[in-house]
């Protein structure tokens, strides 16, 4: 029986915050390093710095100083926003 996935994001019209991203990494995924399974990629010494770097990038999407220059409204009409990288060029 498959359980319903936990919802980590508070509002589906915006990207994750850094904390939401890190929380989303703690799940049943199977990640192996040198033949050993890593239970928590967000806290494992070999991967935590990469996870934290990505979390800081998510946090930048919510920073009032950086927000206007790096985000745009989505094309879905939902009123949501995303990083400019994901904007469809026309």
Secondary structure, DSSP 8 states (H G I E B T S, - for coil): ---------S-TTS---HHHHHHHTSSS--EEETTEEES-TTT-TTTHHHHHHHHHHHHHTT-TTTHHHHEEE-TTSSS-EEEGGG----
